[in-house]
Amino acid sequence: MQHIVNVDRINMDALPRLTADQTAERLGVKLETLYAYVARGRLGRERTAEGSTFDPLEVERFAASRRRRPSADGGHSEGRPLMVIETTFALIEDGELRYRGRPVDRLAAEPFETVARWALTGEWDATARFAPGAGLAAARAVTGALPALAGDRDRQLVAVSALAAADPLRASLDAAVVASAAERLVAGMVEVLEPRRHADGDPGPAALPSGSPDLDLASRLFTRLSPAAASADDIRLFNAALVLLLDHDIAVSTLAARAAASARATPYGVVVAGLGALDSPLHGNASRAAHRLLARVVSGEDPARAVADAVVATHGPVPGFGQPLYPSGDPRARILLGMLADDPRHAEVTAAMRAISDVVRERTGVHPNVDLALGALTLATGMRDDAGEVVFATARTVGWIVHALDEYAQRPLRLRPVGRYVGP
């Protein structure tokens, strides 16, 4: 006799149950109200030695039913889908960001490759250097065939597939193999970018052989994004940005990467999934609008007028401001903008940033976020307005693979949700 198994139900049953505090937060109610729902039979619960737990799917259906409102198209439930994912690397608490318990303001002073290797393996190596490996030639050939309109993020995206094709162990999910592939992948994503020439025609340190032990990854990436000769202060600032962008809770791109890892995608496939979600004006591309806003004020435009035009152009909040996880201000922005302000060479950009911040704070009370800091950094160092996207993608690639390593250790396909049909 053939047995039919509901795979979706098995996968969803593997979801972790919610605590009472998590359930109340999801529903936006007090604990007393939550237990009133239980008493009236509207929600089920299980009692354990640690307290009551709730079925995440039942909570989600109940939340949807409470939010159902009539609309022009027949009515839909509103609200964010429920997803509680335990993480082991980034912690946001009391307005601060920590990686495995270490404050990021301290880690930002360490070499990116050192922090990245520690994130991937737990090993702290102050001399760590990432080299692209044998797949670089194929990646360069593929990126060289792209049309003239292609940007650096496009080159990085296609390079990932080329590097994957050249890796005979691409399908291995062994932690050591994945970590090694991550280092080669990040280095390859940097090396496929063409160096910007300095004003004097000297290509600068990027002319050294690929993967040269004399250059760290932050320096190699800087010379591929900026035509200016890099100062030691610029490299420190740029390196700090890479460290601060390595991971940040379950962002949209991280969720996409973890979902791919849940289906046992290769680390290269995980990065492709993350890059796809990152390519959006509300996530990885947000620094471009902030760069343009700052540039207008640096050129002499009135800050209030520039802010007003930016809001009209984006149909949303002021670019580079507001971060719901940090009501009192994004610590990543505070660190980077502070470093920028300490360099008198970047006084014009710092003044523009402060003028815009004053306008926004007076009218909305919100603070700068890391996208404004990226826009300021790239503008101050002569980079194009899309350079922040490349910095973000390069750094977050490490974070995605850190999350993938965590997900590989979980039950497969646990992040496969169940749809709720609302059609005719």
N, C-alpha and C positions, 0 to 999 in steps of 0.2 A: 504494500500500500504506500502510495506517495504522500509525504507530509509536506504541507505548504507552511513555510515559516515567514512571518511578518518581520522582515529585516529591520524596517524603520522603527518598529516598536522596540526591538531589542536594543538598537542603538540609542534611542531616546531614554530607555530605562537606565542606561549607563550614565545619564547626566547626574551630577551631584545634587543632592537635595538641598533646599535652602533653609537657613536658620530663620528663626522668628524675626530677628532684626533685618535680615536681607529681604524677607517677604514684606515686612512693613514698609521698608524703604522703596521697594518696587511698586507697591500700591499707593505710596504717598500718604500713609495713615499712621496713627500712633499704635503702639503695641496693644493698648486696651481695645481699640477698634478692631484690630486683627483678631483678637481672641473673641470678640463679640461675633464676628463672622463665623468663627469656628463653632461657637455655642449655638448659632442659628442654623448650622448645617450647610452653610454656603461654601465653606472650605474644609477640606480634610487635613488631618495632621497625624504624624506619628510621634509618640513620646519615646525619648531615649534618655540615657543617663545624663547626657549633656544638655538636654532640653528638647523642645518641640522642633520637628523638621517638616517641610512642606514639599509637595511634588511641584517641580518648576513648571511643568506643562499645565497643571491645574491652575497654578497661580497666574500664568500667562493668559489662559482662557478667561479667568475671572477678571483680570485687569482689562482685557479687551471688551468684555461685556459691560463693564462699568463706564467705558469711554465711548460706547456706541452713540453716535449723534447723527441726525438726519442731514443729508447733503444733497446737492443737485444731482449727483449720479446714483442716488439710491441709498447712500449711507455706508460708511466704512468706520471701523474702529481705529482710533488714533493711539499714539503712544509708541515708545521704542520697544523693539523685540527684546525679550529677556535673554541674557547670556551672562552667566557667571563663570568665569574661567580663572582658576587659581594660577598665579604666576610666581616665579621664583627669583626674578632678577630685579625689575624696577619696582620701587615702592614710592607712592606719593602720599605723604602724611604731613599734616600741620603746615601745609604750604611749601613743603620742600620735597626734592627728588633725591632718592638714594638708589644706588646699585648694590644689591646684596648687602645692604646696611651701611654702605660707605656714602657720605654726602658727595654729590656731584661737583660741588664747588672745589673740593680737594682733588677729585679725579680729573677735573678739567685741566689741571696743570701737568698731568702725566701724558706721555706719548699715546696717541690714539691706538697704535698697534699693540702697545702693552695692555691697555684697557680692553681692547677687542679680544686679544688672546685669552686674557683672564676671564672675560665673559663667556668665551666658547669652551674653555678647557679647565678653568679654575687655576691655571698656572700664571704666576706673575713673573714676567720676563721683561726687564727694563730695556733689553737690547733687541726685542722682537722686531722683525722686518718681514713684510709680506711680499712675495714674488709671484708673478702670474703663471709660471709654468709653461708647458709645451703648447698649450692651446692658444697662446697669444697670437701666433701668426695667422691662424684661421680666423680669430676674432677680428684682427685688423683687416683681413681681406674682405670679410663680410661688411664691416662698418665702412670700408672704403668704397663700397658699391652703393651706398645710400645716396639719395638725391641731395642736391645742394640745400634744400629746405630743411633737411634733417637737423635736429638739435643734438646737443650732447646727451640728453636723456634718451633720445632715440638710439644713439650709438651704444649706450650702456645696455639698453634692453636687448638689442640684437646680439650684442657681445655675449650676454649670458647664455643664449642658446648655442652659440658657436663654442664657447668654453665647455659647455655640457657635452656637446658632440665629441669633443676631443678627450674627454675623461673616461677611461675604461672602467672606472669604479663609480660612475655617476649614480648608479642605482643602490650603492651600499648605504645603509643607514647606521652603520657602526659609528659610534660617537667620535672616535679619533679620526676616521676617514672623513666624516662630515665636517669636522672642525678644520682639517687640512684643506678640504675643498673650499670652504668659506674664505680662508685666507687667500688662496689663489684667485678666487672669484672676485673679491674686492680689489685686489691688485690689478687684475685684468680689466675691471671696469674703469680703473684710472688710466691704465696704459693705452687703451684704445682711443683716448681723447688726444687731439692734436694740441701741442704746446702753443700758447699765444706768444708772439714775438715781442720782445721789449722794444721800446722806442728807439734804442740804438741799434736794433737789428740782431742783438745777441739773444739767442733763445734761452740763455740762462742755464740753471742747473738741470733743467729737464733734458738737456742734451746728453747727459750721462746715460750709460746703458740702462735698459729697462730693468727694474728690480735692483738697481745699484745699492749696495749696503751703505753708501755714503749719504743717501737721502731717505728720510722717512716718508711715509705715505702722505702726510699732510703737505709736505714740501712739494712732492711730485704732483699732487692734485692742484695745488695753488698755481704752479707754473703752467698748468693746462687750462686754467680759467682766467688768469690775470695777465695782462701784457706788462704790468709793472714789475720791476725787480723786487723780490720779496725781502723785506727786512725781518730781523729776528722777532720783532714785536708782531708783525703781520702773521708770521707762521705760528706764533703762540696763540694768537686770536683764532686763527683758522683751525688749528688743532683742537682748541677748546670747543669750537662749534661742532666738530665731528664727534667728540666725546659726548657732548650734551645731547646730541641727536641720536645716539646709538639705540636707545630704547625709551619708551614712554607709555606704560600701561598697555591697554588693549586698544590701540588706535585702529582705524578702519583698515589700513593696510596690514597691520599685524593680525587682525582677525582673519583677513583673507589668506595670509600666509599660514596661520595655524590651521585654518580649515583645509588647506591643501595638504599640510603635513598630517592632518588627521586621516586623510585618504591615502597616506603614505607616498605622497609625491616626493621626488628626489629633492635635495636641497636647491638645485637649480630651478626646479619647478616651483618650489616655495618662493624663491626670489622673484620669478616671473609673476606669480600671483600678487606678491606684495607691490611690485612696480606698477602693475595694472591699476590697483586701488590708489596708489600714491599719486598717479597722474590725474589730479583733480584740483580745481581752484579752491576747494574747501579743505584741502589737506596738503599734499606735497608741493603744489604750485602756488601756495598762498603768498610766499615771499616775493613773487614777481610783482604783484600789485603794490606791495609795500615798498619795493625798490623804486618803482615808478613814482609813487607818491612822494617819497623822500627826494627824488631827483628834481621834481617840480619845485619844491621849496628851496633846494640848494640853488636852483637857477634863478631864484628871486621872486617866485610867485607867493602870493599871500597864503599862509598856512590854512586859514579857515576856508578859503576858496578851493584850495587843493583837496582838502578833506571832503568838502561837499561834492566836488566832482567825482572823487573816488567812490563815494557811497552810491552815487547815481550809476557809475560804470559797473560796479559789482552787484548792484541790487541787494546789498546786504550790509553787514557791519563794516566799520572802518578797517581797511586792510592792516593787519599787524597788531590788532588790539583785541583783548578779551580772550580768556581761557577758563572755561567753567571749572576745571580742576584746581585752579589757583585764583580764588576770588580776590585775594590781596596782591596779586601780581605773579607773573611767571618767573621763577628763579633763574631759568635758563636765559631769559632776556636780560634780567638784572646783571647776571655775570658778564655776558657778552657786551652789552651796552656800556657797562662799567669799564671793561677793558678798552673799548673803543674810545671812551671819553678820556682815558688816561694818556692817549697818544695825541699830542698837539697837531700832528699832520692831518688828522681827521676832524679838526675842529668844525669845519663847515657842515659835515654830515651830522656830527653830534648836535650842533645848534639847530639844524633842521629837525632832527628827531625830537629835541626838547620842545621846540615850537609846536610841532604837531601833537605831541603828548599833552601839552597844556590845553590846546583846543579841545581835544577829545575828553580829557579828564574833567574839564569845566562843564561840559555838556552831558557826559554820560557816566563819569566816574570810573570807567574801565581803564585797565593798565596795559602797557605794551606786552606782546607775547613774543615767542621766539621767531616768528615770521618777520616782525619788524626788525629784530636784531639781525636776522639773515639778510634782509634787504639793506640795512645800514652797512653791514660788513662787506657785502658784494659791491655796493656803490662806492664805498670808501677806498676799496682796493682796485677800482677800475674794471671790475668784472661786468659782464652782460647781465641783463635783468633776469635771465633764466638760470644763472649760476647757482642760486640758492637751492633750486630743485636738484641739481647734481650733488651738492653737498649733502642734502637731506637723504637722497637715494643711496649714496655711497655709505654713509654712516649707518642708516637704518637697515641695510642689507645684513650687517652683522647681527642686529637685534632680531631680525626675522629668523635667522638661522638658530640663534639662541632659543627662540620660542619653538622652532621646529624640533630641536633636540629634546626639549621638554615634552612636546606633543608626541614624538615618536615613542616615548616611554608610557604613554597613556593607551587606553583601549582604542583600537582603530575605529574610525568613522563616528566617534562620539559627538562630533560637532555637526552631524547631519540633522538639520531641523525637520520639523513636520509642518507642512503648509496647512493653512486654514482656508478652505474654498469659500469665496464670496461672490462668485460669478452667477450667471443666469441658470 
